[in-house]
Amino acid sequence: MLSRLPRQHHRKIATNTELDQEEFDTVVLATPYQFSDISFSPLLANPPDEIPYVTLHVTLFTSPHRLSPSFFNLGSSTSADEVPDMVLTTLPEGVDLGAKKGKRGVGPAGFWSVSLVRKIEMDDSTTQYLYKVFSPEKLTKTWMSGLLGLEVPKKDIGGDFEGIDRLSRHDISWSNEKVWHSYPYELPRLSFERIRLEGELMEPRGIWYTSGIESFISAMETSALMGKNVARLIANGFMVESALGSYEFELGLTDAEFLLMKAAVHAMDY
Ligand SMILES: Cc1cc2nc3c(=O)[nH]c(=O)nc-3n(C[C@H](O)[C@H](O)[C@H](O)COP(=O)(O)OP(=O)(O)OC[C@H]3O[C@@H](n4cnc5c(N)ncnc54)[C@H](O)[C@@H]3O)c2cc1C
């Protein structure tokens, strides 16, 4: 049996001490198990491993300012127009961060990318620029001041505790910050996630998992292929079961023989 506590109704269910319960032949878990708020009873024989996602802070903001050449060490003769619209960072030669994660896993640049998404001509004939930043942590006021070439107030030098919302609306006219679990750290591994979460002859049965692929690669195409793969295997299972059912009838198999045959066919799916 699958117990589901929809997140949006969590509180309501807790106060009513009610739980929706229904039985299914087949359940497809199509979201990373670790974020799903789903539990199984009896417990899964093969619960999925936790996917080691990168925590990605995505910051979108608009500003009348261009990116500062000095922030990218481009020299004083470089104009703001010459700063690339997209900057992707990498590691300096000889720097190896090994398996470090988060802020320690990004390298000395401290961010992964900055890009100009769009130039917006305003009704009052001024120009705003929409930027996107990918970083391992929330951006700070001091960092953003450097990026846009704003003067950093003396009190902020060496201090990095305030968010970008503390900047003037004249410098950052709009912003939106979101944290994503975007893609996995590619750690060496000996095996890949199973597509079926049940044990070979144990209950619960018929539990399929599409998001195991995300521990290897996180992309729409690969997840769609997982869905297709699971749908095909479920359909195959139904066809085999119905064929076995007629064999049982025609051959007069005992229940034990029938179950044994079913288990053997089921094991071939792994
Ligand atoms: C920031 C970011 C950028 C990305 N960029 C790209 C890209 O450029 N190209 C690309 O190919 N891929 C990209 N991906 C990866 C891509 O989005 C995923 O691989 C893909 O969405 C996985 O599809 P899915 O249907 O398996 O899962 P999801 O799209 O994650 O869908 C799972 C659904 O299940 C719902 N859910 C969760 N728990 C429950 C519950 N208890 N009950 C009911 N519903 C539940 C969720 O709300 C969600 O709607 C990106 C991902 C992120 C986070």
The ligand as a MOL file (V3000), in Angstrom:
LIG
                    3D

  0  0  0     0  0            999 V3000
M  V30 BEGIN CTAB
M  V30 COUNTS 53 58 0 0 0
M  V30 BEGIN ATOM
M  V30 1 C 16.9660 24.5150 -12.7910 0
M  V30 2 C 16.8360 23.3360 -13.7100 0
M  V30 3 C 17.2050 23.4630 -15.0370 0
M  V30 4 C 17.0740 22.3700 -15.8950 0
M  V30 5 N 17.4150 22.5570 -17.2020 0
M  V30 6 C 17.2040 21.5540 -18.0670 0
M  V30 7 C 17.4740 21.7510 -19.4660 0
M  V30 8 O 17.8920 22.8190 -19.8860 0
M  V30 9 N 17.2670 20.6940 -20.2980 0
M  V30 10 C 16.7860 19.4970 -19.8580 0
M  V30 11 O 16.5870 18.5820 -20.6640 0
M  V30 12 N 16.5280 19.2880 -18.5390 0
M  V30 13 C 16.7230 20.2750 -17.6360 0
M  V30 14 N 16.4530 20.0800 -16.3120 0
M  V30 15 C 16.0430 18.7410 -15.8600 0
M  V30 16 C 14.5760 18.4460 -16.1620 0
M  V30 17 O 13.7640 19.5140 -15.6730 0
M  V30 18 C 14.1910 17.1360 -15.4430 0
M  V30 19 O 15.0860 16.1130 -15.8390 0
M  V30 20 C 12.7810 16.7140 -15.8330 0
M  V30 21 O 11.8600 17.7440 -15.4890 0
M  V30 22 C 12.3900 15.4350 -15.1110 0
M  V30 23 O 11.0760 15.1420 -15.4970 0
M  V30 24 P 10.1400 14.2440 -14.6090 0
M  V30 25 O 8.8040 14.2270 -15.2520 0
M  V30 26 O 10.8110 12.9450 -14.3320 0
M  V30 27 O 10.0720 14.9750 -13.1740 0
M  V30 28 P 9.5630 16.4190 -12.8000 0
M  V30 29 O 9.5010 17.3180 -13.9890 0
M  V30 30 O 10.4130 16.8390 -11.6370 0
M  V30 31 O 8.0760 16.1540 -12.3340 0
M  V30 32 C 7.7770 15.5310 -11.1010 0
M  V30 33 C 6.4060 16.0690 -10.6680 0
M  V30 34 O 5.9580 15.3230 -9.5360 0
M  V30 35 C 5.3730 16.2390 -8.6370 0
M  V30 36 N 5.3470 15.6430 -7.2740 0
M  V30 37 C 6.3580 15.5770 -6.3790 0
M  V30 38 N 5.9420 14.9480 -5.2540 0
M  V30 39 C 4.6410 14.6150 -5.4620 0
M  V30 40 C 3.6420 13.9630 -4.6590 0
M  V30 41 N 3.9000 13.5020 -3.4360 0
M  V30 42 N 2.4120 13.8110 -5.1810 0
M  V30 43 C 2.1140 14.2570 -6.4330 0
M  V30 44 N 3.0150 14.8800 -7.2420 0
M  V30 45 C 4.2570 15.0620 -6.7490 0
M  V30 46 C 6.2480 17.4650 -8.7270 0
M  V30 47 O 5.5810 18.6020 -8.2200 0
M  V30 48 C 6.4640 17.5340 -10.2340 0
M  V30 49 O 5.4490 18.2320 -10.8790 0
M  V30 50 C 16.5740 21.1350 -15.4220 0
M  V30 51 C 16.1910 21.0070 -14.0830 0
M  V30 52 C 16.3260 22.0960 -13.2410 0
M  V30 53 C 15.8840 21.9500 -11.7990 0
M  V30 END ATOM
M  V30 BEGIN BOND
M  V30 1 1 1 2
M  V30 2 1 2 3
M  V30 3 2 2 52
M  V30 4 2 3 4
M  V30 5 1 4 5
M  V30 6 1 4 50
M  V30 7 2 5 6
M  V30 8 1 6 7
M  V30 9 1 6 13
M  V30 10 2 7 8
M  V30 11 1 7 9
M  V30 12 1 9 10
M  V30 13 2 10 11
M  V30 14 1 10 12
M  V30 15 2 12 13
M  V30 16 1 13 14
M  V30 17 1 14 15
M  V30 18 1 14 50
M  V30 19 1 15 16
M  V30 20 1 16 17
M  V30 21 1 16 18
M  V30 22 1 18 19
M  V30 23 1 18 20
M  V30 24 1 20 21
M  V30 25 1 20 22
M  V30 26 1 22 23
M  V30 27 1 23 24
M  V30 28 2 24 25
M  V30 29 1 24 26
M  V30 30 1 24 27
M  V30 31 1 27 28
M  V30 32 2 28 29
M  V30 33 1 28 30
M  V30 34 1 28 31
M  V30 35 1 31 32
M  V30 36 1 32 33
M  V30 37 1 33 34
M  V30 38 1 33 48
M  V30 39 1 34 35
M  V30 40 1 35 36
M  V30 41 1 35 46
M  V30 42 1 36 37
M  V30 43 1 36 45
M  V30 44 2 37 38
M  V30 45 1 38 39
M  V30 46 1 39 40
M  V30 47 2 39 45
M  V30 48 1 40 41
M  V30 49 2 40 42
M  V30 50 1 42 43
M  V30 51 2 43 44
M  V30 52 1 44 45
M  V30 53 1 46 47
M  V30 54 1 46 48
M  V30 55 1 48 49
M  V30 56 2 50 51
M  V30 57 1 51 52
M  V30 58 1 52 53
M  V30 END BOND
M  V30 END CTAB
M  END
